[in-house]
Amino acid sequence: MSDWNSAQYLKFEAERTQPSVDLARRVRQIIPGPNIIADLGCGPGNSTTVLREQFPNARLFGIDNSPNMIASAKENHPGIDFILGDVHHLHGRYDLMFSNACLQWIPGHRLLIPQLMESLNPGGVLAVQIPMVGHMRLFNIINEVACDPRWNLGDMLVGRNGTLQPDEYFDILAAVSADFTQWETTYYHRMPSADALVEWVKGARMQVYLHALDDRDPSGELSKEFEREVTWRVNSAYKPQPNGEVILHFRRFFFIATKRW
């Protein structure tokens, strides 16, 4: 996959950052003074700055495998250490490993989560937020268009999205942690129009398809046609409220797990 576009991602910075704020506040109740923190999949650094605010005395690292995201994070947050890296090849031990909307891009959670727990110091905490988009109409529209024979993109995310069901995470965490908690929040994001929903997914899920189409047709016409088709269907499915805004109902799953001493 081509690299991420940090500028597109940050068009909805406040909405994308709020779950990390909510998660970090819960984490602080469990481990108020971690010495060393890793923000996994830190993106352009918006979640890492949340951690800096909550834990000002900790040694903090933002880690991401996107050169574009790391470059943006370094430029906008020069006081924090950002590292180009991979969650499968972490070095050292951490008191807190934090991940906001990253792990869904990585398959194999039954192996990944125990692996991450092993990278914690005794009593350390793994705190994770995962978007649960499987039943969201917006994401179903994108998948429906991608699976149309005209585009033939339906298999691009097979094996890439590693999201399990909450009960499955329960069983994983029960086996590898001393204690854990899970919860869900559905955010009601106020969007100025249905077109804004398309701009949202262009910063994440839909970019996979757009990049693939640009590889087929460097002129960009194919990706523009794909985007127009998605936009038309989204506008048909999401009708504005009386004030003209559109509600994006976004379900997110959280867990916090503590490593055994």
Residue frames relative to the residue before (quaternion, step in Angstrom):
aa qw qx qy qz dx dy dz
M 1.0000 0.0000 0.0000 0.0000 0.00 0.00 0.00
S 0.5066 -0.6307 0.4896 0.3254 3.55 -1.08 0.72
D 0.6647 -0.5381 0.3482 0.3840 3.51 -1.27 0.42
W 0.5983 -0.5652 0.4424 0.3562 3.52 -1.33 0.42
N 0.3191 -0.7038 0.5982 0.2123 3.53 -1.32 0.40
S 0.2991 -0.8008 0.4908 0.1684 3.58 -0.19 1.28
A 0.6220 0.5503 -0.3508 0.4327 3.61 1.04 -0.73
Q 0.6562 0.4923 -0.3095 0.4809 3.59 0.96 -0.83
Y 0.6384 0.5444 -0.3177 0.4418 3.58 0.96 -0.88
L 0.7408 0.4428 -0.2253 0.4520 3.57 0.92 -0.94
K 0.3947 0.7027 -0.5012 0.3149 3.62 1.19 0.17
F 0.7608 0.2279 -0.1369 0.5921 3.58 1.20 -0.53
E 0.0443 0.8640 -0.4996 0.0443 3.55 0.95 0.94
A 0.6679 0.5088 -0.3253 0.4350 3.61 0.83 -0.91
E 0.6857 0.4830 -0.2897 0.4611 3.57 0.89 -0.93
R 0.6784 0.4856 -0.2936 0.4667 3.59 0.97 -0.79
T 0.6873 0.5002 -0.2785 0.4471 3.58 1.11 -0.67
Q 0.5561 0.6581 -0.3964 0.3170 3.61 1.02 -0.69
P 0.6485 0.5058 -0.3585 0.4416 3.67 0.84 -0.72
S 0.6427 0.5098 -0.3402 0.4596 3.61 1.02 -0.66
V 0.5960 0.5427 -0.3521 0.4756 3.58 1.13 -0.63
D 0.6791 0.4917 -0.2926 0.4599 3.57 0.86 -0.96
L 0.6688 0.4949 -0.3014 0.4658 3.57 0.97 -0.83
A 0.6620 0.5151 -0.3148 0.4442 3.60 0.88 -0.90
R 0.6395 0.5215 -0.3326 0.4567 3.58 1.00 -0.73
R 0.6488 0.4920 -0.3215 0.4834 3.60 1.02 -0.72
V 0.6252 0.5488 -0.3361 0.4414 3.57 1.01 -0.83
R 0.6458 0.5498 -0.3261 0.4175 3.58 0.94 -0.87
Q 0.6118 0.5427 -0.3528 0.4546 3.59 1.15 -0.47
I 0.7078 0.4492 -0.2443 0.4874 3.58 1.19 -0.57
I 0.7923 0.0396 0.0069 0.6088 3.58 0.97 -0.86
P 0.1547 -0.8660 0.4691 0.0776 3.59 0.28 1.26
G 0.8316 0.1964 -0.0857 0.5124 3.61 1.10 -0.51
P 0.0501 0.8142 -0.5767 0.0438 3.64 0.56 1.04
N 0.4185 -0.7212 0.4990 0.2362 3.58 -1.05 0.77
I 0.8072 0.0870 -0.0108 0.5837 3.58 1.00 -0.79
I 0.0797 -0.8187 0.5671 -0.0417 3.54 -0.75 1.17
A 0.1249 -0.7479 0.6452 0.0938 3.55 -1.18 0.72
D 0.1866 -0.7442 0.6331 0.1030 3.56 -0.91 1.00
L 0.1867 -0.8273 0.5260 0.0639 3.56 -0.19 1.33
G 0.7985 0.1059 -0.1281 0.5786 3.56 -0.68 1.08
C 0.1107 0.8685 -0.4760 0.0827 3.54 1.02 0.90
G 0.3011 -0.7727 0.5111 0.2258 3.59 1.20 -0.34
P 0.8037 -0.2644 0.1936 0.4966 3.59 -0.96 -0.83
G 0.6748 -0.5506 0.2797 0.4040 3.58 1.24 0.39
N 0.4283 0.7199 -0.4684 0.2809 3.60 1.20 0.03
S 0.6795 0.4550 -0.2993 0.4916 3.62 0.98 -0.74
T 0.6171 0.5576 -0.3468 0.4336 3.59 1.09 -0.67
T 0.6437 0.5066 -0.3283 0.4703 3.59 1.03 -0.71
V 0.5762 0.5573 -0.3715 0.4685 3.58 1.15 -0.55
L 0.6669 0.4931 -0.2948 0.4745 3.58 0.94 -0.88
R 0.6209 0.5321 -0.3446 0.4611 3.60 1.02 -0.72
E 0.6584 0.5020 -0.3133 0.4652 3.60 1.00 -0.78
Q 0.7062 0.4643 -0.2628 0.4654 3.59 0.96 -0.84
F 0.7973 0.1640 -0.0513 0.5786 3.58 1.08 -0.79
P 0.0691 -0.8745 0.4784 0.0413 3.61 0.59 1.12
N 0.7172 0.4563 -0.2589 0.4586 3.61 1.13 -0.51
A 0.5374 0.6465 -0.3953 0.3701 3.58 1.25 -0.08
R 0.4340 -0.6113 0.5788 0.3208 3.52 -1.30 0.37
L 0.0895 -0.8550 0.5082 -0.0521 3.53 -0.45 1.28
F 0.0563 -0.7871 0.6142 0.0051 3.56 -0.94 0.97
G 0.1888 -0.7360 0.6378 0.1259 3.56 -1.04 0.83
I 0.0743 -0.8151 0.5743 -0.0169 3.57 -0.75 1.10
D 0.1533 0.7724 -0.6032 0.1266 3.58 -0.88 0.97
N 0.4011 -0.7272 0.5009 0.2435 3.59 -1.13 0.58
S 0.5760 0.5729 -0.3773 0.4446 3.59 1.29 0.21
P 0.3959 -0.7213 0.5111 0.2485 3.63 -0.60 1.04
N 0.6326 0.5388 -0.3362 0.4433 3.59 1.03 -0.76
M 0.6764 0.4900 -0.2926 0.4655 3.57 0.91 -0.92
I 0.6638 0.4945 -0.3129 0.4657 3.60 0.91 -0.86
A 0.6368 0.5210 -0.3356 0.4587 3.60 0.97 -0.76
S 0.6519 0.5022 -0.3093 0.4767 3.59 0.99 -0.83
A 0.6511 0.5221 -0.3175 0.4501 3.59 0.94 -0.88
K 0.6691 0.4998 -0.3020 0.4597 3.59 0.91 -0.89
E 0.6635 0.5143 -0.3046 0.4500 3.56 1.00 -0.82
N 0.7707 0.3936 -0.1940 0.4620 3.55 0.89 -0.96
H 0.7814 0.2147 -0.1103 0.5755 3.59 1.20 -0.46
P 0.0464 -0.8746 0.4817 0.0281 3.61 0.60 1.10
G 0.6495 0.5464 -0.3294 0.4137 3.61 1.14 -0.33
I 0.6723 0.4568 -0.2817 0.5098 3.59 1.29 0.04
D 0.4370 -0.6870 0.5174 0.2635 3.58 -1.12 0.71
F 0.0296 -0.7894 0.6129 -0.0169 3.56 -0.70 1.13
I 0.1268 -0.8125 0.5690 -0.0089 3.52 -0.88 1.08
L 0.3571 -0.6834 0.5928 0.2325 3.55 -1.04 0.84
G 0.2928 0.7710 -0.5065 0.2517 3.57 -0.44 1.19
D 0.4205 -0.6884 0.5526 0.2096 3.51 -1.42 0.05
V 0.5227 -0.6646 0.4301 0.3165 3.59 -0.92 0.86
H 0.6370 0.5305 -0.3365 0.4468 3.59 1.18 -0.40
H 0.7610 0.2950 -0.1663 0.5533 3.59 1.24 -0.25
L 0.1680 0.7990 -0.5497 0.1765 3.54 0.68 1.16
H 0.2438 -0.7614 0.5852 0.1356 3.54 -1.14 0.67
G 0.7887 0.3111 -0.2266 0.4793 3.56 -1.05 0.72
R 0.4324 -0.6585 0.5531 0.2709 3.53 -1.41 -0.14
Y 0.2020 -0.7968 0.5661 0.0615 3.52 -1.12 0.75
D 0.4444 -0.6576 0.5379 0.2840 3.53 -1.26 0.52
L 0.7837 0.0704 -0.0289 0.6164 3.56 1.17 -0.64
M 0.0551 -0.7408 0.6690 0.0267 3.52 -0.99 0.98
F 0.0952 -0.8178 0.5655 -0.0491 3.52 -0.59 1.29
S 0.0518 0.8038 -0.5905 0.0495 3.57 -0.93 0.86
N 0.0681 -0.8028 0.5921 -0.0151 3.54 -0.59 1.21
A 0.8511 -0.1368 0.0536 0.5040 3.58 -0.50 1.26
C 0.4850 0.6406 -0.4504 0.3893 3.55 0.83 1.06
L 0.7065 0.5276 -0.3008 0.3633 3.57 0.69 -1.08
Q 0.5500 0.6188 -0.4095 0.3832 3.62 1.15 -0.38
W 0.6354 0.5254 -0.3249 0.4634 3.59 1.23 -0.37
I 0.6972 0.4512 -0.2516 0.4971 3.59 1.25 -0.26
P 0.3238 -0.7624 0.5222 0.2027 3.65 -0.62 1.00
G 0.7566 0.4457 -0.2740 0.3923 3.52 -1.35 0.11
H 0.1308 0.8466 -0.5083 0.0881 3.59 0.94 0.83
R 0.5852 0.5832 -0.3868 0.4096 3.61 1.09 -0.49
L 0.7017 0.3804 -0.2507 0.5478 3.57 1.23 -0.46
L 0.6435 0.5675 -0.3277 0.3956 3.58 0.99 -0.83
I 0.6883 0.4974 -0.3104 0.4272 3.60 0.78 -0.95
P 0.6486 0.4719 -0.3426 0.4892 3.66 0.88 -0.69
Q 0.6139 0.5474 -0.3447 0.4524 3.59 1.05 -0.71
L 0.6671 0.4849 -0.3017 0.4784 3.60 0.94 -0.85
M 0.6260 0.5321 -0.3449 0.4540 3.59 0.98 -0.76
E 0.6316 0.5426 -0.3307 0.4443 3.60 1.07 -0.69
S 0.6626 0.5084 -0.3014 0.4601 3.60 1.20 -0.49
L 0.5643 0.5824 -0.3855 0.4402 3.58 1.32 0.11
N 0.4942 -0.5845 0.5443 0.3432 3.52 -1.28 0.43
P 0.6395 -0.4986 0.3830 0.4424 3.64 -1.13 0.36
G 0.7973 0.2238 -0.2020 0.5230 3.57 -0.83 1.01
G 0.4718 0.6845 -0.4329 0.3486 3.57 1.30 0.03
V 0.3739 -0.7453 0.5284 0.1596 3.53 -1.30 0.43
L 0.1713 -0.7253 0.6586 0.1040 3.54 -1.15 0.82
A 0.0227 -0.8059 0.5897 -0.0469 3.58 -0.63 1.17
V 0.0020 0.8371 -0.5376 0.1006 3.56 -0.57 1.21
Q 0.0692 -0.7391 0.6669 0.0648 3.52 -1.24 0.69
I 0.0534 -0.8018 0.5946 -0.0242 3.56 -0.82 1.06
P 0.3940 -0.6939 0.5443 0.2587 3.62 -0.80 0.93
M 0.1865 -0.7679 0.6056 0.0937 3.57 -0.97 0.90
V 0.0358 0.8720 -0.4809 0.0841 3.54 0.30 1.32
G 0.3817 0.7855 -0.4444 0.1997 3.59 1.26 -0.09
H 0.7851 0.2836 -0.1565 0.5279 3.61 1.01 -0.70
M 0.4524 0.6800 -0.4636 0.3435 3.59 1.22 0.28
R 0.5088 -0.6778 0.4380 0.2997 3.57 -0.77 1.03
L 0.6140 0.5730 -0.3503 0.4147 3.59 0.98 -0.83
F 0.7279 0.4248 -0.2426 0.4805 3.58 0.82 -0.98
N 0.5997 0.5469 -0.3596 0.4604 3.58 1.14 -0.55
I 0.6082 0.5467 -0.3481 0.4583 3.58 1.07 -0.71
I 0.6521 0.5115 -0.3167 0.4613 3.57 0.89 -0.93
N 0.6761 0.4932 -0.2976 0.4595 3.58 0.90 -0.90
E 0.6292 0.5375 -0.3340 0.4512 3.59 1.04 -0.78
V 0.6654 0.4819 -0.3042 0.4822 3.57 0.92 -0.86
A 0.6536 0.5276 -0.3174 0.4401 3.58 0.91 -0.88
C 0.6993 0.4727 -0.2682 0.4643 3.59 1.05 -0.75
D 0.4525 0.6699 -0.4589 0.3687 3.61 1.24 -0.15
P 0.5370 -0.6499 0.4245 0.3301 3.63 -0.85 0.89
R 0.5425 0.6233 -0.4033 0.3930 3.57 1.17 -0.46
W 0.7730 0.3285 -0.1595 0.5188 3.56 1.08 -0.81
N 0.1199 -0.8459 0.5107 0.0965 3.57 1.15 -0.69
L 0.4175 0.7080 -0.4588 0.3376 3.55 0.86 1.05
G 0.3781 0.8067 -0.4161 0.1820 3.55 1.30 -0.04
D 0.7197 0.4493 -0.2671 0.4569 3.59 1.08 -0.57
M 0.4312 0.7509 -0.4370 0.2433 3.59 1.24 -0.03
L 0.7588 0.3496 -0.2046 0.5101 3.59 1.06 -0.66
V 0.4126 0.6937 -0.4893 0.3304 3.57 1.25 0.11
G 0.8141 0.1918 -0.1699 0.5212 3.57 -0.72 1.07
R 0.6309 0.5336 -0.3457 0.4446 3.57 1.21 -0.26
N 0.7096 0.4064 -0.2653 0.5107 3.59 0.96 -0.78
G 0.1967 -0.8451 0.4926 0.0669 3.55 -0.40 1.25
T 0.3887 0.7724 -0.4523 0.2186 3.59 1.25 0.05
L 0.1948 -0.7515 0.6228 0.0975 3.54 -1.00 0.96
Q 0.5869 -0.5389 0.4471 0.4066 3.55 -1.32 -0.16
P 0.6602 -0.5371 0.3357 0.4036 3.63 -1.09 0.58
D 0.6426 0.5214 -0.3386 0.4479 3.62 0.95 -0.75
E 0.6315 0.5222 -0.3358 0.4645 3.58 1.09 -0.64
Y 0.6346 0.5025 -0.3297 0.4859 3.58 1.03 -0.73
F 0.5770 0.5825 -0.3698 0.4370 3.58 1.07 -0.70
D 0.7029 0.4690 -0.2776 0.4570 3.58 0.79 -1.00
I 0.6255 0.5294 -0.3415 0.4603 3.61 1.00 -0.75
L 0.7090 0.4677 -0.2642 0.4569 3.57 0.80 -1.04
A 0.6134 0.5515 -0.3514 0.4429 3.59 1.04 -0.69
A 0.6946 0.4855 -0.2727 0.4554 3.57 1.09 -0.68
V 0.8067 0.3310 -0.1430 0.4683 3.61 1.03 -0.69
S 0.7382 0.4057 -0.2310 0.4870 3.63 1.17 -0.14
A 0.5446 -0.5926 0.4817 0.3467 3.53 -1.32 0.34
D 0.7727 -0.0866 0.0896 0.6224 3.54 1.12 -0.73
F 0.0357 0.8000 -0.5985 0.0231 3.58 -1.17 0.49
T 0.1281 -0.7584 0.6312 0.0996 3.52 -1.32 0.34
Q 0.1299 -0.7821 0.6072 0.0519 3.55 -1.15 0.71
W 0.1305 0.7766 -0.6147 0.0448 3.56 -1.21 0.50
E 0.2778 -0.7317 0.5934 0.1881 3.53 -1.34 0.20
T 0.0709 -0.7510 0.6533 0.0650 3.52 -1.28 0.52
T 0.1774 -0.7378 0.6378 0.1317 3.55 -1.05 0.80
Y 0.2212 -0.7833 0.5731 0.0958 3.56 -0.63 1.18
Y 0.2369 -0.7489 0.6064 0.1233 3.53 -1.00 0.91
H 0.0858 -0.8338 0.5452 0.0153 3.54 0.12 1.30
R 0.3288 -0.7285 0.5725 0.1826 3.54 -0.93 0.97
M 0.0508 -0.8121 0.5808 -0.0262 3.55 -0.52 1.22
P 0.5232 -0.6799 0.4079 0.3125 3.62 -0.89 0.84
S 0.7969 -0.0425 0.0563 0.6000 3.62 1.17 -0.48
A 0.6337 -0.4963 0.4093 0.4297 3.55 -1.30 0.10
D 0.5768 0.5810 -0.3784 0.4319 3.60 1.09 -0.59
A 0.6180 0.5566 -0.3437 0.4361 3.58 1.08 -0.69
L 0.5873 0.5636 -0.3726 0.4456 3.61 1.12 -0.54
V 0.6383 0.5093 -0.3214 0.4794 3.56 1.08 -0.75
E 0.6253 0.5227 -0.3386 0.4702 3.58 1.00 -0.74
W 0.6006 0.5622 -0.3496 0.4484 3.59 1.08 -0.72
V 0.7532 0.4013 -0.2368 0.4643 3.59 0.65 -1.07
K 0.5437 0.5883 -0.4115 0.4347 3.61 1.19 -0.28
G 0.6608 0.4946 -0.3048 0.4751 3.59 1.23 -0.40
A 0.7743 0.2399 -0.1490 0.5663 3.58 1.26 -0.04
R 0.8639 0.1856 -0.1180 0.4530 3.57 -0.50 -1.23
M 0.7245 0.4720 -0.2823 0.4155 3.62 0.73 -0.97
Q 0.5406 0.6448 -0.4059 0.3567 3.58 1.15 -0.46
V 0.5582 0.6047 -0.3899 0.4131 3.59 1.14 -0.60
Y 0.7042 0.4543 -0.2576 0.4810 3.56 0.91 -0.95
L 0.6459 0.5283 -0.3274 0.4433 3.58 0.94 -0.84
H 0.6495 0.5055 -0.3190 0.4700 3.59 0.97 -0.82
A 0.6458 0.5238 -0.3250 0.4504 3.59 0.97 -0.83
L 0.6721 0.4881 -0.2955 0.4719 3.57 0.98 -0.81
D 0.6254 0.5198 -0.3373 0.4742 3.57 1.09 -0.65
D 0.6105 0.5352 -0.3519 0.4660 3.58 1.12 -0.57
R 0.6584 0.4918 -0.3031 0.4824 3.57 1.09 -0.72
D 0.8043 0.1021 0.0034 0.5854 3.54 0.96 -0.95
P 0.2498 -0.8214 0.4945 0.1357 3.60 0.03 1.26
S 0.5459 0.6131 -0.4113 0.3961 3.61 1.19 -0.24
G 0.4509 -0.7118 0.4313 0.3226 3.58 1.22 -0.44
E 0.4723 0.7001 -0.4387 0.3073 3.60 1.23 -0.10
L 0.6374 0.5330 -0.3400 0.4405 3.59 0.96 -0.77
S 0.6795 0.4785 -0.3036 0.4660 3.59 0.86 -0.90
K 0.6220 0.5299 -0.3457 0.4613 3.60 1.07 -0.66
E 0.6448 0.5078 -0.3232 0.4710 3.58 1.00 -0.79
F 0.6268 0.5276 -0.3279 0.4703 3.57 1.00 -0.83
E 0.6691 0.4980 -0.3008 0.4625 3.59 0.88 -0.92
R 0.6387 0.5206 -0.3334 0.4580 3.60 0.99 -0.76
E 0.6417 0.5181 -0.3260 0.4621 3.59 1.00 -0.79
V 0.6549 0.4969 -0.3094 0.4779 3.59 0.93 -0.88
T 0.6557 0.5253 -0.3141 0.4421 3.59 0.90 -0.92
W 0.6430 0.5169 -0.3257 0.4619 3.59 0.95 -0.83
R 0.6902 0.4720 -0.2896 0.4657 3.60 0.87 -0.89
V 0.6336 0.5234 -0.3343 0.4613 3.60 1.00 -0.74
N 0.6595 0.4974 -0.3100 0.4707 3.59 0.95 -0.81
S 0.6382 0.5142 -0.3289 0.4691 3.59 1.11 -0.58
A 0.7266 0.4552 -0.2370 0.4568 3.58 1.05 -0.80
Y 0.7670 0.3147 -0.1631 0.5348 3.59 1.05 -0.75
K 0.1178 -0.8118 0.5713 0.0271 3.53 -0.32 1.27
P 0.5156 -0.6700 0.4327 0.3130 3.61 -0.95 0.79
Q 0.5186 -0.5870 0.5246 0.3335 3.51 -1.31 0.47
P 0.7102 -0.4504 0.3022 0.4487 3.63 -1.20 0.21
N 0.6904 0.4627 -0.2961 0.4707 3.63 1.07 -0.56
G 0.6175 -0.5834 0.3296 0.4121 3.58 1.31 0.08
E 0.6064 0.5621 -0.3606 0.4315 3.60 1.21 -0.27
V 0.3072 -0.7147 0.5976 0.1943 3.55 -1.34 0.35
I 0.3273 -0.7401 0.5552 0.1920 3.57 -1.02 0.83
L 0.1464 -0.7466 0.6431 0.0867 3.55 -0.95 0.97
H 0.1787 -0.7783 0.5966 0.0794 3.56 -0.44 1.25
F 0.0074 0.8298 -0.5539 0.0676 3.56 -0.42 1.22
R 0.2206 -0.7948 0.5604 0.0747 3.55 -0.51 1.29
R 0.0061 0.7985 -0.6009 0.0367 3.57 -0.87 0.99
F 0.2618 -0.7662 0.5780 0.1012 3.52 -1.04 0.96
F 0.1209 -0.8016 0.5853 0.0160 3.57 -0.93 0.99
F 0.0989 0.7599 -0.6416 -0.0332 3.52 -1.30 0.40
I 0.1362 -0.7375 0.6557 0.0869 3.52 -1.32 0.57
A 0.0182 -0.8100 0.5845 -0.0436 3.57 -0.71 1.12
T 0.2500 -0.7712 0.5741 0.1146 3.55 -1.03 0.90
K 0.4160 -0.7166 0.5066 0.2382 3.56 -0.89 0.96
R 0.5539 -0.6091 0.4605 0.3319 3.54 -1.14 0.68
W 0.4702 -0.6453 0.5250 0.2947 3.56 -1.20 0.62
